[in-house]
């Protein structure tokens, strides 16, 4: 096998080569026949402006891995002109954070897929060797001969890797630096609340973030670290961070819609498969190409290897495959259907409630250390994407009014057309939304009883970059009352239990299970001769 290259990006194709393979298509509402798609591809003209064609940006596949993109790569790709100016008289008084876990290893299911791919590639190479055309053997990439998955033999997967730990640790240090006044107080779990789902990669992300946030504030080890608490709810009852687990309506929608998404992706996979068969003289199937694209994403994101699986695809094919991933995320997690984000209402309510409590604490002059200053949450893409949609981010034109009316949105436009919805920007590893609550004085520098409510403003930062809010007249700082009225209130007409058809009995399931276990242990202790009264045992563990 050839020596692996870990850091250099893929070579950029010439402008002539790019022009021949660019695509200009509207997103298919229904699956397109392959021949129609191919004819459209050949007839398409470049849609990029002349300036972009004159000075093309160096292509790097690591920026086009959809939701498998590394956080630092995504931040470097984000084109934010400048941060809005905030008056020196304004003070941040509370911070809400909703973050996805950091870079993780492939899951157990995906590890098995890569093991099957290794067997399949071996079969394809052997078939080529036995064929009459020996010259075609030279077209087979050397790495493919005898290739084995980096994760071969592993029976566990999905854990946070060291790169993911660094993402969250460094992110916390930047947050601490950005909001110095907010984090200058001595740590207390009620002041700086850290929450995570019960999935290990999410809770590990919370720990990595906490280590960065509180480094130098304790007496543990060379880094003067300190212990801190991370709260988690049961998966079965966590409707704040894992609302998708308990929403039957969403599960039914996803089960019904997944085959449609596969059909919409199929013409792209067929087109890329045909190109690879012609290019390498191997009998690839669409499943082979799908697995090779997954391998490319894992190698490029986790290992910084871009000259193996990723080099099978040219630039335009990468853009197309990235679009299929973005399409899936849009339809099954994003704006594709209102249930995708409406089920995130408990999280939105929790965010607003925490800001209202912070305002009350300020208005009533609560002393420091007696009220919460930050609520920090660590979860999953299935959490972050719906919350991002509830805020109305990454929309096209007048789409915000459509989601307020719960109207369906057009699919993200296909390459080479530009689009706002890109998984690499919306939800890369460690992606996050921060809502900073500011207290600002009135025009005369003083607050009066009439303008107290209007002296608080919300700033939304996506992946640490301030963003304007379509629901608030595209303002960078949205008055808190306007934020509640125009962005939050339209969603409040829904009730999570009714929306998700959640059975009432489900709420009692876990406590009853706990009670039965408790009674079992009490009975066991009494049999051993211990005298234990039920009322002496507290259920708060």
N, C-alpha and C positions, 0 to 999 in steps of 0.2 A: 504493500500500500504506500501511496505517496505521503510525503511529510505534510502534516496538517498546518495550515496557516490560521492563526488565531486572531489577528488584529486588523489586517488590511481589508478594506471593503472590496466588493466586487468591481471589476473593471467596467468603466462606462462605455456603452456602445456608441458608435458614431451616430451623427444626426441622421444620416441616410438610413442606417439600420433601424433607428427608432421610428422614423416616419413610416417605414413599411409595415411595422407591427403595431402601431397605435390603434386604439379603438375609439369609436365615437358612437355610442349606442345609448338609447334610453333604457332604463331598467325594465326588464320584462315583467309585466303583470302576470303573464302565464308563461310556462316553459316554452322557449323558442326551439324550433327544429334546428338541428346542427347545421344543415346546409344553409338555412336562412341566416343563421348567426355568422357562418363563415363568409357568405357573400357580403354581409354588412361590414365585416372586418376588412375585407379587401377593398371595399369602396370607400372606407372611412377616410376623412381628411383630418389633419392635425388641428386641434382646437386651442392649443397653447398660444399665448400672445407672442409676437416676434421677439420681445425682449427676453422672455424665458428661453426661447430657442437659441438666441444669440449667446447667452451665457448660462448654459445648463448647470444645475447644481450636481455635484458628484453624487452618483447613485450609491446608496448604502442599504443593502437588504435589511440590515438590523433596524431600520426605521419603518419597515413595512411588514411587521409581524403581527399586526392587529393586537389583540389583547395579550399576546405573549411577549410584547415589546418590553425591554428593560426600562425602568423609570428614568434613569439619567439620559438615555437615548431619546426618550419621548420629550423630556423637558428641553433638550437641546434642539429638537425639531419644532418646538412651539414658538411661533412668531408673534410675540407680544410687543407692541410698539413701545409703550411706556406705562408705568404704574400711575394711577390717578393721584393727584396731589391731595393729601389730607391735612387739614389745618393742624398746626402744632397745639392748638387749644383743645383738640379732640383727644379723648383717651379711650383706648380699648378696655372694656370692662368684662368681656366674656368671649370665649372661643368655643365653637362647636367644630369637631372634626369627624368626618366619616371617611375612612380609608380602607382600601383593599389591601390584602396581605401582599408581602413582597414576593420576589421571584422564587418560584418553587420548582421542585423536581417533578417530572411527569408522574401522573397518577398510576396506580396499579393496572388499571384497564389499558392505559396508553403504553405502559411498559410491555404488556403482552402483545399489543399491536406492533411495536417495534421488533419484538422477537419474531413474530410472523413475517414481518418485512424482511428480516435477515435471511430467513429460509427462502422466501420468494425471490430475492435478488440472487441467491445462490443458484436457484433453479433456472432463472433467466440467463445467467452467465453460462451455465452448463449447456443449455439449449443452443446458445449462440456458438459455443465451441464445437458442437456436433454438426452445425450447419455447413453447407457447401461453400459459403462466402467467407473465407478466412480473413479477407481484407477488412470486413466489418468489425472484426474483433478489436482493431485499433481504435474504433470509435467508443468502445466501452471505457468509462472513467476508471482509472487504476484503483481508486479507493473502494470501488464497488466489488472488486474481486476478493472474496473472503471477508467481507465486512461483517462485523458483529456490533450489536447495540452496546453503547456505553453502559447501559443499565441492565444488561443481561444477567439473569440469575437473581435479580432483586425481587422480593415478594411483597415489599412495602413501597409506597411512593407518596407523592404529593406534599412532602414536608418542605418547610422553608429552608432554602440553601443559604450558604454564607453570603452570597451576593445580595440575597433578600434581606438578611440581617443588616448588612451595611446600608442598604437603601433606607430602611426605617430609622436606623441609628443616626445617619447623617441628616435625614429629613427632620428629626427631632431637634438636632442642634441648630438647624436653620430656623425652625419655628421659635425656639428659645431666644435666638438672636433677634428675630423680627419683632417679637412681642415681649420685649424685656420687662416692661412694667407689669405684665400679666403674670410672669413666672418668677418674680422676685421674692415671693412669699415662701415660708417654710412649707414643705410638703405635708399635706394631709389628704387622705383618700376622699374626703367629702369636699375638699376644695379643688382638687385635680382628679376628677373621676376618670378612670381608665377601664374600658369595657371591651370585650371581645366575644366572638362566638365560641362554641365549644370545640370547633375544628382546630387541631393543633397548629396549623400554619397561621391561623388568624391570631391565636393567643400568643404564639411565638413572636409574631410581628408586634403585638402590643408590648411584649417584654423588651424587644430590641428598641422600640421607640422610647419606652420608659427609661431604659439605661442611658440613652442619649439625652433625654430631657432632664434627668436628675443627676447626671454625672457631676462629680465635684461637690455634691450636697450631702454626702454621708461620710462614713468612716470605714467602708469596706474596700479592701484591696488598694492597689496602687492608684486606681482611678477615683478613690474616695466615693465609691458608689453607695447607694442605700437601697434597702428593700422597699417595695411598693406593691400595692394590691391591684389585681386585674380581676374584674367581675365578669362572670358569664352566667347566662341562663341556659336551661335545658333546651336542646334543639327542638323538642316538641312544643315548647311554649314561648320561644323567643320570636315574637312577632315584630320586634323592633329591628333586629339585625338579620333574622332569617325568616322574614315574612313569607317568602316564596315556598318554604317547607310546609306551611300550614294552610296555604291557599288552594283549595280544591279547584276553584274556577280557573286559576292560572295553570295548574297541572293539566287540566282537561284541555285548555287552549293549546298548551305547548305540545301535548301528545297529538292533537289534531293537526297542528301546523307544521311540525317537523318534516313530514313527508313532502309538503308543498315546498318548503325551503330546499330540500334535497333536489327536487325537480328543477327549481330555479338555478341551482348551482351546476346542474348536470351539463348544460351546453358548454360552460366554461371548462369543466373538467375534461369533456370530450375533445375540445379544441386543443387544450394543453397536452393531453395524452397523445393525440395525433402528431403534434409537433415533436414530442419526445421520441416516439417510435421512429419517426423519420430521421431524427437527429442522431440517435444512438443505435438504431437497428436492433432494438430489444422489444419484445412483445409486451409492453406495459399495458395494464388495464387502468380504468379510472380509479379503482381502489388502490392500485399501486401508486398512482400519482398523488392521491389524497394522503397516503401514508408518507410518501417522500416529502411532500410539502410540510407535513407535521414534523418530520425529522429535521428538515431545514430550519424550522422555527426553533426547535429545541437546541440544535447545534449552535445556531447563531446567537440565541438569547442566553443560554446557560454556559456555553463553552467558547463563545466567540469564534467559532469555526464557520467560515463562510465559503470555503472552496471545495466543499464536498457536495452534500445534497442540494444546497442553495445554488451551486453553480450549474446544476442541471437546467435551471430555468433562466430565460433571458429577462431583461428588465420589464418588458411589457407583460410577460407571463406572471411575474411576481406581483405586478399591480393588479392583474385580474384575480389571482388567487387571494390576495389581500382583500379585494372587494367581496369575494364570496364569504370570507370570514366576517367582514363588516356587515354584510347583508344578514347573515344569521344572527349576529348580535342585535341588529336593529329590529328584526322581526320578532325574535324570541325573548329579548330582554329590554329593548328600548321602545322607541315611538311606534313600532309596528302595530301595536294594539294597546288600548288604554288600560287594560287590566295589568299590563306589565309594570306600569308605574303607579297606578292607583292603589295597588296592594301595599305600596311603601308608605301609605298614610300614617301608620303608627310611628314610623321614624320621623317623618316631618313634624308631627305633633310633639314628639319628644324634643326636637330641636327648638321649636317655638316656645314650648313650656320652659325650657332652660333659660332662654333669653328673657322671658317675662319675669322669671324668678330673680334674675340678675338685676333687672330694672327696679323691681320692688326693693331689693337689698340696697341699691344706690339711693333710691328716693327716701327710704327710711333710715339711711345712714347706719347700716349694719357695720360693725367693726370688722376689719380684715380677719380672716380665719374663721368666720362664721357663715360664709356663703360660698357657693361654687363659683369658680372662675374659669374652668375649662371642663368640657365633657368630650372625651377622646374615645372614639369607637373604631374597632378594627374588624373587618368582615371580608366580604367577597365581591367579585364583579357583579354578581346577582343582587347585591345590596346597593353598590355604588351607582350602577347604571340607572336603575329606577329612580333613585334619589336625584341624580343629575337631571333626569327628565322632568321630575316634579318641579325643579327650579327653572326649567325651560331653556337649558343650555344646548348648544350645538344644533340649533334649528336653522332652517333655510327661510329667509324672507319673512312672510306673514304666518309662518307655521305656529307661532305661539298662540294666536287666536284660535287656530284649529284645535290644538290640544285642549284649550279651555272649553271648547265646544265638544270635545271628545270625538272629533272627526278624524278619519284615517289620513295618514300622511303618505306622500309619494316615497318610493324607495330611494335610497341614496343613489345618485347618478353614477353610471359606470365610468371607468377610466376611458379616455384621458380627461373627461370632464372633472372639474373641481367639485369637492363636496366637503361639507362641514363634519359629517359623521364619519370619523375614522377611529377604529378601535385603538390604534396606536396612540391617539391623543385623548380619547374619551376615557378609556379604562386600561391603561398599561398596568403592569405589576406595580404595586404600591401607589396607584392613583388615588386621588383624594379630593374632597371638597371641604373647604374651611369656610365657616361663616363667622366673621368677626363682628362683634357688636360694639359700636362706638358711642360714647356720650360726648356731645358737642354743645357748647353754650349757645344761647340765642344771639341775635344780631347785636344786642347791646352788651354782650358778654355775660349776661345774667339769665337765669331761668326764672320763669314765672309759672304760676299754676296753670295758665292757659297753654303754654308751649312746652310743658314738661314732656308730653308724649311725643312731640315732634323733635325733641332734642336727641333722640336715639336713632342711629343709622346702622344698616347692615351692609357689610362688604362681603362679597362672595369671591373666593379664590379657588380656581380649579388647578390642581397640580402646582400650587403656590403662585399662580399667575392671576392677578385680579381680572375679573370678567364683568362686562356690563350685563344687566339683567333685562331681557326683552319685556318681561312683565312689569317692569318699573321704568318704562320709557327709556330703556337702554342706559340707565344711570349706573355709574360705578358705585356710588353710595346711595342706597335706597332708604328713605325714612322708614322706620320700623313699622309704623301704622300702615303705611302704603304697602310695605312688603307683606304684611298679614292680609290686607284687603285684596290686593291684586294677584298675588302669587299663591298664597296659602288658602284663602277662603274658598275659591272655586272648587278646591278638592275636598272641602270639609262636608259637602253634602253627602258624601259616601261614608258608610260604616264598614269597618274591616270585616266583622263577622258576617254581615249580610252580603257584602261584596264577594267574600271568599267562601261562602256557604260552610262556615266553620261550625261543626256540631257543638251544641252547648255542653254536652257531656264530656267533651274532650278536656275541658278546663279542670274537671274533677278527677281525671284519670291518674295523674301523677301523685297528688296528695293521697288518694286512696291506696295507691301502690306503696307509697312510703309508710302509711299507717300500718298496712299489713306486715311490712318488713319489720317495723318497730315492735309490733305485738309479738312477732316471731322471736326476736331477740330477748324481749322481756320474759317470755315464756321459757326460753332456753336458760336464762340467768336464774330464774326461780327454781328450775329443775336442778341446777348446780348447788342450790342451797342459799343463794343470795336473796335478800329481802329487798325487792325493788317495787316502789309504787309508781304507777303510771304518771301521776301528776308531778313526780320529782324529776322526770326526764323532759328536757326542753327539746322542741323540734327544730330550733334554730341552730343549724350546724355550720 
